[in-house]
Amino acid sequence: MGTFLFDDVIFGPVNSRRFGVSLGINLLPEGYKCCTFNCIYCECGWTFKSNAENVKLPKRSLVSENLGIRLQEMKKQGIVPDNITYAGNGEPTIHPEFAGIIDDTIKLRNQYFPKAEITVLTNSSMLHKKSVFDALNKVDNNVLKLDTVIEDTFMKLNQPVPNISLENIIADLKRFTGNHIIQTLFIRGNYNGNRIDNATQPELDAWLNVIKDIQPKYVMIYPIARDTPAKDLEKISKSELRKIEGLVNAVGIKTKVYY
């Protein structure tokens, strides 16, 4: 199985290991990955760097229309979603109409499936934008990536575009004052001649200190589950993840392990 990209704005519902029956929303181009990161493990593959300025994002009106149609269909079919989840081909919060799209989604959710939760999976790189920060505070599951708190590992593992600061990301995470969920993917392997491992004791000690400062609702930890664009990567064992879970629980923060 290779890496994959979504070919529609609305996809699913799918059975998600984290979010149950999940109806997905892709705010990025169909079949084209757009992201502020170029993570070596991303299931969508590498971030395209050429011709990105010519790629069109779906308009707010199209997202709302398509979501409304799909929710109507699910209502008729008796399919009840647990979550409406923003994921897709890259980073959803880079969409210039992200805040308005979230408002539309809340209205449609309340109309068709008021018990469903709205989830956004984000790499945390756009939290400095007030509109993004405020929109994320409105959703049920504001899931924010933090794979490492060490700059060198961040640059090698997540490979951000220029001008994205790990220090600023961590400062922005603290501003949510607990209204967020942290997601961390643990991994080790080799890429571009570098050994990368965010599960070493120094990495974990530094990460735990930041998690204590951030004080999220809970932390999601998991390994790679699908093929990755970088090939020499290792899936962290379940027993090792359980040990990390114990470390997080020991500082008084709930943890969920997905394997």
C-alpha positions as CSV (number, residue, x, y, z in Angstrom):
1,M,0.0,0.0,0.0
2,G,1.4,3.4,-1.0
3,T,0.8,6.9,0.4
4,F,-2.5,8.3,-0.8
5,L,-4.4,11.6,-1.5
6,F,-8.1,12.3,-1.2
7,D,-9.9,13.1,-4.5
8,D,-13.0,14.9,-3.2
9,V,-14.0,17.6,-0.8
10,I,-16.3,15.3,1.3
11,F,-15.2,11.7,1.8
12,G,-16.5,8.8,3.8
13,P,-17.9,8.2,6.3
14,V,-15.0,5.9,7.3
15,N,-14.4,3.9,10.5
16,S,-11.6,5.8,12.2
17,R,-9.5,4.3,14.9
18,R,-9.7,7.6,16.8
19,F,-13.0,9.1,15.9
20,G,-15.5,6.3,15.2
21,V,-17.8,6.8,12.2
22,S,-16.1,9.9,10.7
23,L,-17.2,12.0,7.8
24,G,-14.1,13.6,6.3
25,I,-13.7,17.1,4.9
26,N,-10.7,18.0,2.7
27,L,-10.1,21.7,2.3
28,L,-7.1,21.2,0.1
29,P,-7.0,20.5,-3.6
30,E,-8.2,17.1,-4.9
31,G,-5.2,14.8,-5.5
32,Y,-2.6,17.5,-4.5
33,K,-1.0,17.9,-1.1
34,C,-0.6,21.4,0.3
35,C,0.9,21.8,3.7
36,T,3.2,24.0,5.8
37,F,5.0,20.8,6.9
38,N,6.7,18.1,4.9
39,C,6.7,15.3,7.5
40,I,8.8,12.3,6.6
41,Y,6.0,10.0,7.8
42,C,2.9,11.6,6.2
43,E,0.5,9.1,4.7
44,C,-0.4,11.7,2.0
45,G,3.2,11.6,0.8
46,W,5.6,14.5,0.2
47,T,4.4,18.1,0.1
48,F,4.5,19.4,-3.5
49,K,6.7,22.4,-3.9
50,S,6.3,23.3,-7.5
51,N,3.3,25.1,-9.0
52,A,1.6,25.3,-5.6
53,E,0.6,29.0,-6.3
54,N,-1.6,27.8,-9.2
55,V,-3.5,25.2,-7.2
56,K,-7.1,26.2,-6.3
57,L,-8.7,25.5,-2.9
58,P,-12.4,24.6,-2.8
59,K,-14.6,27.7,-2.1
60,R,-16.5,28.0,1.2
61,S,-19.8,27.8,-0.6
62,L,-18.8,24.6,-2.3
63,V,-17.7,23.0,1.0
64,S,-21.0,24.0,2.7
65,E,-23.1,22.8,-0.2
66,N,-21.4,19.5,-0.5
67,L,-21.5,18.9,3.2
68,G,-25.2,19.7,3.4
69,I,-25.9,17.3,0.6
70,R,-23.9,14.5,2.2
71,L,-25.5,15.0,5.6
72,Q,-28.9,14.9,4.1
73,E,-28.1,11.6,2.3
74,M,-26.7,10.1,5.6
75,K,-29.9,11.2,7.4
76,K,-32.0,9.4,4.8
77,Q,-29.8,6.3,5.0
78,G,-29.9,6.1,8.7
79,I,-26.1,6.6,9.0
80,V,-25.2,8.6,12.1
81,P,-21.7,10.1,12.2
82,D,-19.7,10.3,15.4
83,N,-17.5,13.0,14.0
84,I,-17.2,15.5,11.1
85,T,-13.5,15.5,10.7
86,Y,-11.2,18.1,9.0
87,A,-8.2,16.2,7.6
88,G,-7.5,15.7,3.9
89,N,-4.5,16.5,1.7
90,G,-2.5,18.6,4.0
91,E,-3.1,21.4,6.6
92,P,-6.8,22.5,6.7
93,T,-6.2,25.8,8.5
94,I,-4.2,27.3,5.6
95,H,-7.6,27.7,3.8
96,P,-8.3,31.5,3.8
97,E,-12.0,30.9,4.6
98,F,-11.3,28.3,7.3
99,A,-13.1,30.2,10.1
100,G,-16.2,30.8,8.0
101,I,-16.2,27.1,6.9
102,I,-16.2,26.1,10.6
103,D,-19.2,28.3,11.3
104,D,-21.0,26.7,8.4
105,T,-20.2,23.2,9.6
106,I,-21.5,24.0,13.1
107,K,-24.8,25.1,11.7
108,L,-25.1,22.1,9.4
109,R,-24.1,19.7,12.2
110,N,-26.7,21.3,14.5
111,Q,-29.3,20.9,11.8
112,Y,-28.8,17.3,10.9
113,F,-26.8,15.5,13.6
114,P,-26.5,17.7,16.7
115,K,-24.8,14.9,18.7
116,A,-22.0,14.6,16.2
117,E,-18.7,16.2,17.2
118,I,-16.6,18.4,14.9
119,T,-12.9,17.6,14.8
120,V,-10.0,19.4,13.3
121,L,-6.6,17.7,12.8
122,T,-4.0,20.5,12.5
123,N,-0.2,20.7,12.6
124,S,-0.4,23.8,14.8
125,S,1.4,26.0,12.3
126,M,-1.3,28.6,11.8
127,L,-2.3,29.2,15.4
128,H,-0.8,32.7,15.2
129,K,-3.8,33.8,13.0
130,K,-6.6,35.0,15.2
131,S,-9.3,33.7,12.9
132,V,-7.8,30.2,13.0
133,F,-7.3,30.3,16.8
134,D,-10.8,31.5,17.4
135,A,-12.3,28.9,15.0
136,L,-10.5,26.0,16.7
137,N,-11.8,27.1,20.0
138,K,-15.4,26.5,18.7
139,V,-15.0,22.9,17.7
140,D,-15.4,19.8,19.9
141,N,-12.1,18.2,19.2
142,N,-9.3,20.7,18.6
143,V,-6.4,18.2,17.8
144,L,-3.0,19.8,17.6
145,K,0.2,18.2,16.5
146,L,3.3,18.3,18.7
147,D,5.7,15.6,17.6
148,T,8.7,17.1,19.4
149,V,9.8,20.1,21.4
150,I,13.4,20.0,20.3
151,E,14.2,22.3,17.3
152,D,16.7,20.0,15.6
153,T,14.2,17.1,15.6
154,F,11.4,19.3,14.5
155,M,13.4,20.5,11.4
156,K,14.3,16.9,10.4
157,L,11.0,15.2,11.3
158,N,8.4,17.7,10.3
159,Q,10.4,19.8,7.8
160,P,8.4,23.0,8.1
161,V,8.3,25.8,5.5
162,P,10.5,28.8,6.3
163,N,9.4,31.2,9.1
164,I,7.6,28.6,11.1
165,S,8.9,28.6,14.7
166,L,8.6,25.7,17.1
167,E,9.0,28.2,19.9
168,N,6.0,30.2,18.7
169,I,3.9,27.0,18.1
170,I,4.5,26.0,21.8
171,A,3.6,29.5,23.0
172,D,0.4,29.4,20.9
173,L,-0.5,25.9,22.3
174,K,-0.5,27.3,25.8
175,R,-3.0,30.0,24.8
176,F,-5.8,27.5,24.5
177,T,-5.7,27.0,28.3
178,G,-6.8,23.4,28.1
179,N,-9.3,23.6,25.3
180,H,-7.3,21.3,23.0
181,I,-6.0,17.8,22.5
182,I,-2.3,17.1,21.7
183,Q,-1.4,14.5,19.2
184,T,2.1,13.1,18.9
185,L,3.3,10.4,16.5
186,F,6.4,8.6,17.8
187,I,8.8,7.2,15.3
188,R,12.4,6.4,14.7
189,G,14.5,5.8,11.6
190,N,16.9,7.3,9.1
191,Y,16.4,10.0,6.6
192,N,18.8,12.1,4.5
193,G,21.7,10.6,6.5
194,N,20.2,11.6,9.8
195,R,19.1,9.4,12.6
196,I,15.7,10.6,13.8
197,D,14.1,9.3,17.1
198,N,11.6,11.3,19.1
199,A,11.2,8.6,21.7
200,T,14.6,8.9,23.3
201,Q,14.7,9.8,27.0
202,P,16.0,13.4,26.4
203,E,13.2,13.8,23.8
204,L,10.5,12.5,26.2
205,D,11.8,14.5,29.2
206,A,11.6,17.7,27.2
207,W,8.2,16.8,25.6
208,L,6.7,15.9,29.0
209,N,7.8,19.3,30.5
210,V,6.0,21.1,27.7
211,I,2.9,18.9,27.9
212,K,2.7,19.8,31.7
213,D,2.8,23.5,30.8
214,I,0.3,23.1,28.0
215,Q,-2.2,21.2,30.1
216,P,-4.4,19.7,27.3
217,K,-7.6,17.8,27.8
218,Y,-5.6,14.7,26.9
219,V,-2.8,13.5,24.7
220,M,-3.1,11.1,21.7
221,I,0.0,9.0,21.0
222,Y,0.4,6.6,18.2
223,P,2.9,5.1,15.7
224,I,2.9,5.1,11.9
225,A,0.0,3.0,10.6
226,R,0.4,3.3,6.8
227,D,3.2,3.6,4.2
228,T,5.4,6.6,4.5
229,P,7.2,8.7,1.9
230,A,10.6,8.1,3.7
231,K,11.3,4.4,3.6
232,D,13.8,3.7,6.4
233,L,11.4,4.4,9.3
234,E,10.4,2.1,12.2
235,K,7.1,1.6,13.8
236,I,7.3,2.1,17.6
237,S,6.1,-0.9,19.5
238,K,2.9,-1.0,21.5
239,S,4.8,-1.8,24.7
240,E,7.0,1.3,24.2
241,L,3.9,3.5,23.6
242,R,2.4,2.1,26.8
243,K,5.5,3.2,28.7
244,I,5.1,6.7,27.3
245,E,1.5,6.6,28.3
246,G,2.5,5.8,31.8
247,L,4.9,8.8,31.8
248,V,2.1,11.2,30.7
249,N,-0.4,9.7,33.2
250,A,2.2,10.2,35.9
251,V,2.1,13.9,35.5
252,G,-1.7,14.0,35.8
253,I,-2.7,14.2,32.1
254,K,-4.9,11.6,30.4
255,T,-3.5,9.7,27.5
256,K,-5.0,7.7,24.7
257,V,-2.9,5.2,22.8
258,Y,-3.8,4.2,19.2
259,Y,-1.9,1.4,17.7
